Amino acid sequence: MEQQILIDWNEPTWQQIRRRILEINDRIEASRETDALLHGLSGGYIPAGPSGLITRGRDDILPTGRNFYSLDPHRVPTKAAWEVGQKLAEALLDKHLREEDRYPENVAIFWMCSDIMWADGEGLAQMLSLLGVRPVWLSNGRVKGFEILPLEELGRPRVDVTVRVSGITRDNFPNCIELLDEAVQAVAGLEEPEEMNFVRKHALEVARSNGGDMREATLRIFCSMPGTYQAGTQLAVYASAWKEEKDLAEVFLYWNGYAYGKGIWGKKRHRQFGSILKSVDVTYNKVVSDEYDLFGCCCYFGTHGGMTAAARHLSGREVKTYYGDTREGQHVEVRDLADEIRRIVRTKLLNPRWIEGMKRHGYKGAGDISKRVGRVYGWEATTREVDDWIFDDIARTFLMDEENKKFFEEHNPWALEEIGRRLLEASERGLWTPADDVREQLKEIYLEIESWLEERMGDARGEFQGGSIDVVTKEEVAFWKRKMEEVLGA
């Protein structure tokens, strides 16, 4: 049974705070992770308890060492998450208003499971707020449904949302997907002026071209084929199997054109996905914790970046790319994706202390550095939001610094070869214009790295690949092209 402390509002505030601190301290001290592990391995019973991030005020996860469960998905979004989600929606709209002097009509969002499992549905709350609806909770905290806010109370247009949901969210939280889908349908059916209801505006535009089917016109939640978990775009980027933005846009549409919602689960709807992406003004994702960041996995640039490439190509417009930040619930921020890239580059990838920490892991650390550089390249390939100075400093830090270069030579020369190869590819594709000192040395250093590999390989025979880059044959590229033509009607 979890301990709960009852607040006596007649008690002085400082005494309440003191009691609260002591209680949390006692619960930390009561954690018995090692004992619980050994007891469980011996076949003993481990009491259940919730999981979450203590940094987000989740003191209910204490004491640790319990058999934790993730959450009750029917309580998503929580009331606290709703407050944060409203702030996120307001910050996004205010930013676009300042920059473009108008509200965005459609925001394309990468909805990840971390939003539900770590942040109690802040992102879902943000999407509901953009639509102009509010969750309704039962007395036990479960979400009963939603209510539509009148335009007079909302004070702005209802903003459309197009969602690429992650595979884990799709498979584990279908009730959340259905809640959002029902909200979209309800808002699209309102008899309101199109200039005040962009969801209805876009739905009517699509319906006029599809014979008046409003259900099809309100599909807004998309993912990969049921049972799969790839955005596809990262595969094309890593395999260098693309020439221009159009290629990445088509790969993204091909992989992610499956619709989800109430009564629709994984139906092929590539044309509908392409139609709604044409109206997108902003693509968006957010950071919940610095435990993970946008260089931590290729799915970030594969999905958010792929969606950006698709929206820009289909609309023919310069779609904005934003990134939300709710690491501190009381300080909600929405900034440009380029600013978030700069933040992560400075705090991790090019931070000497982070680099030294990675070097302590030898071969694995070198490989992880190389993967992160590959993801920097992926963001530039899909969004063009990476500054030239970032590539310059990557080259100076890992290729041109003798101490770091020696580390790679001794522990994992294939990782450094891949860094060099990605930098050369970025330069040759026109994604990066190297500074003079970098341009003069880059190819020379790459040739030196190749000589290391030849020495390491010795008399090895047969096919061998030291880096993590994907190799795609001409036959596979041709197969992809045929399949995309079939699905997209290109």
C-alpha positions as CSV (number, residue, x, y, z in Angstrom):
1,M,0.0,0.0,0.0
2,E,1.5,3.3,-1.1
3,Q,2.0,5.9,1.7
4,Q,0.1,9.1,1.2
5,I,0.5,12.3,3.1
6,L,-2.5,14.4,3.9
7,I,-1.9,18.2,3.9
8,D,-3.1,20.1,6.9
9,W,-3.7,23.6,5.5
10,N,-3.7,25.0,9.0
11,E,-0.1,23.9,9.4
12,P,2.6,26.4,8.5
13,T,4.0,26.0,5.0
14,W,7.6,25.4,6.1
15,Q,6.4,22.5,8.3
16,Q,4.5,21.0,5.3
17,I,7.6,21.2,3.1
18,R,9.7,19.7,5.9
19,R,7.4,16.8,6.4
20,R,7.2,16.3,2.6
21,I,11.0,16.2,2.3
22,L,11.3,13.7,5.2
23,E,8.6,11.5,3.7
24,I,10.3,11.4,0.3
25,N,13.7,10.7,2.0
26,D,12.2,7.8,3.9
27,R,10.8,6.3,0.7
28,I,14.1,6.6,-1.0
29,E,15.8,4.9,1.9
30,A,13.1,2.2,1.8
31,S,14.2,1.2,-1.8
32,R,15.6,-2.3,-1.9
33,E,16.4,-3.0,-5.5
34,T,19.2,-5.6,-4.9
35,D,17.1,-7.5,-2.2
36,A,14.1,-7.5,-4.5
37,L,16.1,-8.8,-7.4
38,L,17.5,-11.7,-5.4
39,H,14.1,-12.4,-3.9
40,G,12.6,-12.5,-7.3
41,L,15.3,-14.8,-8.7
42,S,14.5,-17.1,-5.8
43,G,10.9,-17.3,-6.9
44,G,9.6,-14.9,-4.3
45,Y,6.8,-12.4,-4.7
46,I,7.7,-8.8,-5.5
47,P,5.0,-6.2,-4.7
48,A,3.8,-4.1,-7.6
49,G,4.4,-0.4,-8.1
50,P,4.3,2.3,-10.8
51,S,7.1,3.4,-13.0
52,G,8.0,6.9,-14.3
53,L,10.5,9.7,-14.0
54,I,11.2,11.1,-10.5
55,T,12.4,14.3,-12.3
56,R,8.8,14.9,-13.4
57,G,7.5,14.8,-9.8
58,R,6.6,11.2,-9.9
59,D,7.4,10.5,-6.2
60,D,4.8,7.7,-6.3
61,I,7.4,5.5,-7.9
62,L,9.2,5.4,-4.6
63,P,10.4,3.1,-3.1
64,T,12.1,1.5,-6.0
65,G,12.7,-2.2,-6.1
66,R,9.1,-3.1,-6.8
67,N,7.7,-5.1,-9.7
68,F,6.9,-2.0,-11.7
69,Y,4.2,-1.5,-14.3
70,S,4.1,1.3,-16.8
71,L,0.8,3.1,-16.4
72,D,-2.9,3.0,-16.8
73,P,-3.4,4.1,-20.4
74,H,-7.0,5.1,-19.6
75,R,-5.7,7.9,-17.4
76,V,-3.9,9.5,-20.3
77,P,-3.7,12.5,-20.5
78,T,-3.7,13.2,-16.8
79,K,-4.9,16.6,-15.5
80,A,-1.3,17.7,-14.9
81,A,-0.3,16.7,-18.5
82,W,-3.3,18.6,-19.8
83,E,-2.0,21.8,-18.2
84,V,1.4,21.3,-19.8
85,G,-0.2,20.3,-23.2
86,Q,-2.2,23.6,-23.2
87,K,1.0,25.6,-22.6
88,L,2.8,23.6,-25.4
89,A,0.0,24.4,-27.9
90,E,0.0,28.1,-26.9
91,A,3.8,28.3,-27.3
92,L,3.7,26.7,-30.7
93,L,0.9,28.9,-32.0
94,D,2.5,32.1,-30.5
95,K,5.8,31.2,-32.2
96,H,4.2,30.7,-35.6
97,L,2.2,33.9,-35.2
98,R,5.3,35.9,-34.4
99,E,7.2,34.4,-37.4
100,E,4.4,34.2,-40.0
101,D,1.8,36.6,-38.7
102,R,-0.9,33.9,-39.0
103,Y,-1.9,30.7,-37.3
104,P,-0.6,27.4,-38.7
105,E,-3.4,25.5,-40.5
106,N,-1.9,22.1,-39.9
107,V,0.8,20.8,-37.6
108,A,2.4,17.4,-38.4
109,I,3.5,15.7,-35.2
110,F,5.7,12.7,-34.5
111,W,3.9,11.1,-31.5
112,M,6.2,8.8,-29.6
113,C,5.5,6.4,-26.8
114,S,7.7,8.4,-24.4
115,D,5.0,11.0,-24.4
116,I,2.6,8.5,-22.7
117,M,5.0,6.4,-20.7
118,W,7.1,9.3,-19.3
119,A,5.0,12.4,-19.7
120,D,1.5,11.1,-19.0
121,G,0.3,12.3,-22.4
122,E,1.5,15.9,-22.6
123,G,1.7,15.5,-26.4
124,L,-1.8,14.1,-26.7
125,A,-3.0,17.0,-24.6
126,Q,-1.2,19.4,-26.9
127,M,-3.0,17.9,-29.9
128,L,-6.4,18.0,-28.2
129,S,-5.7,21.6,-27.3
130,L,-4.8,22.5,-30.9
131,L,-8.1,21.0,-32.0
132,G,-10.0,23.0,-29.4
133,V,-11.3,20.1,-27.3
134,R,-10.7,19.3,-23.6
135,P,-10.5,15.9,-21.9
136,V,-13.3,14.9,-19.5
137,W,-12.2,12.8,-16.5
138,L,-14.1,10.5,-14.2
139,S,-13.8,10.8,-10.5
140,N,-11.1,8.1,-10.4
141,G,-8.9,10.0,-12.9
142,R,-9.8,7.9,-15.9
143,V,-10.5,9.8,-19.2
144,K,-14.2,9.5,-20.0
145,G,-14.0,11.4,-23.3
146,F,-13.7,15.0,-24.4
147,E,-15.8,18.1,-24.7
148,I,-15.6,20.7,-27.5
149,L,-14.6,24.2,-26.5
150,P,-16.8,26.9,-28.1
151,L,-14.9,29.2,-30.4
152,E,-15.8,32.1,-28.1
153,E,-13.9,30.5,-25.3
154,L,-11.1,29.2,-27.5
155,G,-10.4,32.6,-29.0
156,R,-8.6,31.3,-32.1
157,P,-9.1,28.9,-35.0
158,R,-9.1,25.2,-34.5
159,V,-5.8,23.9,-35.8
160,D,-5.6,20.7,-37.8
161,V,-3.1,18.0,-36.7
162,T,-1.5,15.2,-38.8
163,V,0.1,12.5,-36.7
164,R,2.7,9.9,-37.5
165,V,2.4,7.7,-34.5
166,S,5.2,5.4,-33.4
167,G,4.7,1.7,-33.7
168,I,5.0,1.2,-30.0
169,T,2.3,3.8,-29.3
170,R,0.1,2.2,-31.9
171,D,0.4,-1.3,-30.5
172,N,0.2,-0.5,-26.8
173,F,-2.1,2.5,-26.5
174,P,-5.0,2.0,-29.0
175,N,-7.4,3.8,-26.7
176,C,-5.3,7.0,-26.9
177,I,-5.3,6.8,-30.7
178,E,-9.1,6.3,-30.8
179,L,-9.6,9.3,-28.5
180,L,-7.6,11.6,-30.8
181,D,-9.3,10.2,-33.9
182,E,-12.8,10.7,-32.4
183,A,-11.8,14.3,-31.5
184,V,-10.7,15.0,-35.1
185,Q,-14.0,13.6,-36.5
186,A,-16.1,15.6,-34.0
187,V,-14.3,18.9,-34.8
188,A,-14.5,18.3,-38.6
189,G,-18.3,17.9,-38.3
190,L,-18.8,21.2,-36.6
191,E,-20.8,23.8,-38.5
192,E,-18.2,26.5,-38.2
193,P,-16.6,28.9,-40.7
194,E,-13.6,27.3,-42.5
195,E,-11.3,30.1,-41.5
196,M,-12.0,29.3,-37.9
197,N,-11.9,25.5,-38.2
198,F,-8.9,24.3,-40.3
199,V,-9.8,20.7,-39.6
200,R,-13.2,21.1,-41.3
201,K,-11.6,23.2,-44.1
202,H,-9.1,20.5,-45.0
203,A,-11.6,17.6,-44.6
204,L,-14.0,19.3,-47.0
205,E,-11.2,19.9,-49.5
206,V,-10.3,16.2,-49.4
207,A,-13.9,15.1,-49.5
208,R,-14.6,17.2,-52.6
209,S,-11.9,15.1,-54.4
210,N,-13.0,11.7,-53.0
211,G,-16.7,11.6,-53.6
212,G,-17.7,13.2,-50.3
213,D,-16.5,10.5,-47.9
214,M,-15.9,12.5,-44.7
215,R,-14.6,9.5,-42.8
216,E,-11.8,9.1,-45.3
217,A,-11.3,12.9,-45.3
218,T,-10.8,12.9,-41.5
219,L,-8.0,10.3,-41.3
220,R,-5.1,12.0,-39.5
221,I,-3.2,9.3,-37.7
222,F,-0.7,7.3,-39.8
223,C,2.0,4.7,-39.2
224,S,3.9,1.9,-40.9
225,M,2.2,-1.3,-41.9
226,P,0.8,-3.3,-38.9
227,G,3.6,-5.4,-37.4
228,T,6.4,-3.1,-38.7
229,Y,8.3,-0.3,-36.9
230,Q,10.3,1.6,-39.4
231,A,9.8,5.0,-40.9
232,G,11.8,3.8,-43.9
233,T,13.5,7.2,-44.6
234,Q,16.5,6.4,-42.5
235,L,17.1,3.2,-44.5
236,A,17.4,5.2,-47.7
237,V,19.6,7.8,-46.1
238,Y,22.0,5.3,-44.6
239,A,22.1,3.4,-47.9
240,S,22.7,6.6,-49.8
241,A,19.8,5.4,-52.0
242,W,18.5,8.8,-52.8
243,K,19.3,11.8,-55.0
244,E,16.9,14.6,-54.0
245,E,14.2,15.5,-51.4
246,K,11.6,14.0,-53.7
247,D,13.1,10.5,-53.2
248,L,13.0,10.8,-49.4
249,A,9.5,12.1,-49.5
250,E,8.3,9.1,-51.6
251,V,10.1,6.6,-49.3
252,F,8.4,8.2,-46.3
253,L,4.9,8.1,-47.9
254,Y,5.4,4.5,-49.1
255,W,6.4,3.2,-45.6
256,N,3.9,5.3,-43.5
257,G,0.7,5.6,-45.5
258,Y,-1.3,3.3,-43.3
259,A,-4.2,4.9,-41.4
260,Y,-5.3,4.2,-37.8
261,G,-8.2,5.2,-35.7
262,K,-11.7,4.2,-34.5
263,G,-12.8,1.3,-36.7
264,I,-9.7,1.7,-39.0
265,W,-6.6,-0.1,-38.1
266,G,-3.7,-0.2,-40.6
267,K,-5.6,0.4,-43.9
268,K,-3.6,1.5,-46.9
269,R,-4.3,5.2,-47.3
270,H,-1.2,6.6,-49.0
271,R,-3.1,9.1,-51.2
272,Q,-5.0,10.4,-48.2
273,F,-1.7,10.8,-46.3
274,G,-0.2,12.7,-49.1
275,S,-3.2,14.9,-49.5
276,I,-3.3,16.0,-45.9
277,L,0.5,16.6,-45.8
278,K,0.1,19.2,-48.5
279,S,-1.5,21.5,-46.0
280,V,1.1,21.2,-43.2
281,D,2.7,24.4,-42.0
282,V,4.8,23.0,-39.2
283,T,6.4,19.6,-38.3
284,Y,7.0,19.0,-34.6
285,N,8.3,16.7,-32.0
286,K,9.4,17.3,-28.4
287,V,12.0,16.4,-25.8
288,V,10.8,14.9,-22.5
289,S,14.1,14.1,-20.8
290,D,17.8,14.6,-21.6
291,E,18.2,10.8,-21.0
292,Y,17.3,10.6,-24.8
293,D,17.8,13.1,-27.5
294,L,17.4,13.5,-31.3
295,F,20.8,11.9,-32.0
296,G,20.0,8.9,-29.8
297,C,18.2,6.9,-32.5
298,C,17.8,7.0,-36.3
299,C,14.0,6.9,-35.9
300,Y,14.0,10.6,-34.9
301,F,15.3,11.9,-38.2
302,G,13.8,9.0,-40.1
303,T,10.3,10.0,-38.9
304,H,10.3,13.7,-38.0
305,G,12.8,14.4,-40.8
306,G,11.1,12.2,-43.3
307,M,7.7,13.8,-42.6
308,T,9.4,17.3,-43.0
309,A,10.8,16.2,-46.4
310,A,7.4,14.9,-47.5
311,A,5.5,17.9,-46.4
312,R,7.9,20.3,-48.1
313,H,8.0,18.4,-51.3
314,L,4.2,17.9,-51.5
315,S,3.3,21.4,-50.5
316,G,6.1,23.2,-52.4
317,R,6.5,25.5,-49.4
318,E,9.2,26.0,-46.7
319,V,7.5,24.1,-43.9
320,K,8.7,25.1,-40.4
321,T,10.3,22.6,-38.1
322,Y,9.7,23.1,-34.4
323,Y,10.8,21.2,-31.2
324,G,9.1,21.3,-27.9
325,D,10.8,21.1,-24.5
326,T,9.0,19.9,-21.3
327,R,12.0,18.7,-19.4
328,E,10.8,21.1,-16.7
329,G,7.0,21.1,-16.5
330,Q,6.9,24.6,-15.1
331,H,9.1,26.0,-18.0
332,V,7.6,24.9,-21.3
333,E,9.3,26.0,-24.5
334,V,8.9,25.6,-28.3
335,R,12.0,26.4,-30.4
336,D,13.3,25.7,-33.9
337,L,14.6,22.3,-34.6
338,A,17.9,23.9,-35.7
339,D,18.2,25.3,-32.1
340,E,17.6,21.9,-30.6
341,I,20.3,20.4,-32.9
342,R,22.7,23.0,-31.8
343,R,21.9,22.4,-28.1
344,I,22.5,18.6,-28.4
345,V,25.7,19.1,-30.4
346,R,27.2,21.5,-27.8
347,T,26.1,19.6,-24.7
348,K,27.0,16.1,-25.9
349,L,28.5,15.3,-29.3
350,L,31.2,18.1,-29.2
351,N,31.4,18.3,-25.4
352,P,35.0,17.2,-24.4
353,R,33.7,15.6,-21.2
354,W,31.1,13.6,-23.1
355,I,33.8,12.5,-25.6
356,E,36.1,11.4,-22.9
357,G,33.3,9.4,-21.3
358,M,32.7,7.7,-24.6
359,K,36.4,6.9,-25.1
360,R,36.4,5.0,-21.8
361,H,34.2,2.4,-23.6
362,G,36.8,1.7,-26.3
363,Y,35.4,0.0,-29.4
364,K,31.8,0.5,-28.3
365,G,32.3,4.2,-27.5
366,A,33.9,4.9,-30.9
367,G,31.0,3.1,-32.6
368,D,28.5,5.2,-30.7
369,I,30.2,8.4,-31.6
370,S,30.1,7.4,-35.3
371,K,26.4,6.6,-35.1
372,R,25.6,10.0,-33.7
373,V,27.5,11.7,-36.5
374,G,25.5,9.6,-38.9
375,R,22.3,10.9,-37.4
376,V,23.6,14.5,-37.7
377,Y,24.0,13.7,-41.4
378,G,20.5,12.2,-41.4
379,W,18.9,15.4,-40.0
380,E,20.7,17.5,-42.7
381,A,19.6,15.1,-45.5
382,T,16.0,15.2,-44.4
383,T,15.5,18.8,-43.1
384,R,18.5,20.9,-44.1
385,E,18.5,22.3,-40.5
386,V,22.2,21.5,-39.6
387,D,24.6,24.4,-39.6
388,D,27.9,24.2,-41.6
389,W,29.9,24.9,-38.5
390,I,28.6,21.7,-36.9
391,F,30.1,19.6,-39.7
392,D,33.3,21.6,-39.6
393,D,33.7,21.0,-35.9
394,I,32.9,17.3,-36.2
395,A,35.7,17.1,-38.7
396,R,38.1,19.1,-36.5
397,T,37.2,17.2,-33.4
398,F,37.3,13.6,-34.6
399,L,39.3,13.6,-37.8
400,M,41.8,16.4,-37.4
401,D,42.5,16.1,-33.7
402,E,45.5,13.8,-33.4
403,E,44.6,12.5,-29.9
404,N,41.1,11.6,-30.9
405,K,42.2,10.2,-34.2
406,K,44.7,8.0,-32.4
407,F,41.9,6.7,-30.2
408,F,39.9,5.6,-33.2
409,E,42.9,4.1,-34.9
410,E,43.6,1.9,-31.9
411,H,40.1,0.9,-30.9
412,N,37.8,1.2,-33.9
413,P,39.1,2.6,-37.2
414,W,36.0,1.5,-39.0
415,A,34.0,4.0,-37.0
416,L,36.2,6.9,-38.0
417,E,36.1,5.7,-41.6
418,E,32.4,6.0,-41.5
419,I,32.5,9.5,-40.0
420,G,34.9,10.5,-42.8
421,R,32.7,8.9,-45.4
422,R,29.6,10.7,-44.2
423,L,31.3,14.0,-44.1
424,L,32.6,13.5,-47.7
425,E,29.1,12.5,-48.8
426,A,27.6,15.6,-47.1
427,S,30.1,17.8,-49.0
428,E,29.6,16.1,-52.3
429,R,25.8,16.3,-52.1
430,G,26.0,20.0,-51.3
431,L,24.6,19.6,-47.9
432,W,27.6,21.2,-46.3
433,T,30.2,23.7,-47.5
434,P,33.4,22.9,-45.6
435,A,35.6,25.6,-44.1
436,D,38.9,26.1,-45.9
437,D,41.0,24.3,-43.3
438,V,38.6,21.3,-43.3
439,R,38.3,21.0,-47.1
440,E,42.1,20.9,-47.5
441,Q,42.6,18.0,-45.1
442,L,39.4,16.0,-45.3
443,K,40.2,13.7,-48.3
444,E,43.8,13.3,-47.2
445,I,42.8,12.1,-43.8
446,Y,40.2,9.8,-45.3
447,L,42.9,8.2,-47.4
448,E,45.0,7.7,-44.3
449,I,42.1,6.0,-42.6
450,E,41.6,3.7,-45.6
451,S,45.3,2.6,-45.3
452,W,44.7,1.7,-41.6
453,L,41.8,-0.6,-42.7
454,E,43.9,-2.2,-45.4
455,E,46.5,-3.1,-42.8
456,R,43.9,-4.4,-40.4
457,M,42.3,-6.5,-43.1
458,G,45.5,-8.2,-44.0
459,D,44.7,-11.3,-46.2
460,A,41.0,-11.3,-45.4
461,R,38.9,-12.6,-48.3
462,G,35.2,-12.2,-49.3
463,E,32.8,-9.4,-48.5
464,F,33.5,-7.4,-45.4
465,Q,32.0,-4.3,-44.0
466,G,33.4,-2.6,-40.9
467,G,31.0,0.3,-40.5
468,S,27.2,0.2,-40.0
469,I,26.3,1.7,-43.3
470,D,23.6,-0.3,-45.2
471,V,24.5,-1.6,-48.6
472,V,21.7,-1.7,-51.1
473,T,22.0,-3.5,-54.4
474,K,20.8,-2.1,-57.8
475,E,18.2,-4.9,-57.8
476,E,16.8,-3.8,-54.4
477,V,16.7,-0.1,-55.5
478,A,14.8,-1.1,-58.6
479,F,12.4,-3.2,-56.5
480,W,11.7,-0.3,-54.2
481,K,11.0,1.9,-57.2
482,R,8.5,-0.5,-58.6
483,K,6.7,-1.0,-55.3
484,M,6.5,2.8,-54.7
485,E,5.1,3.3,-58.2
486,E,2.4,0.7,-57.5
487,V,1.4,2.2,-54.1
488,L,1.8,5.9,-54.8
489,G,0.7,5.8,-58.4
490,A,3.8,7.8,-59.3
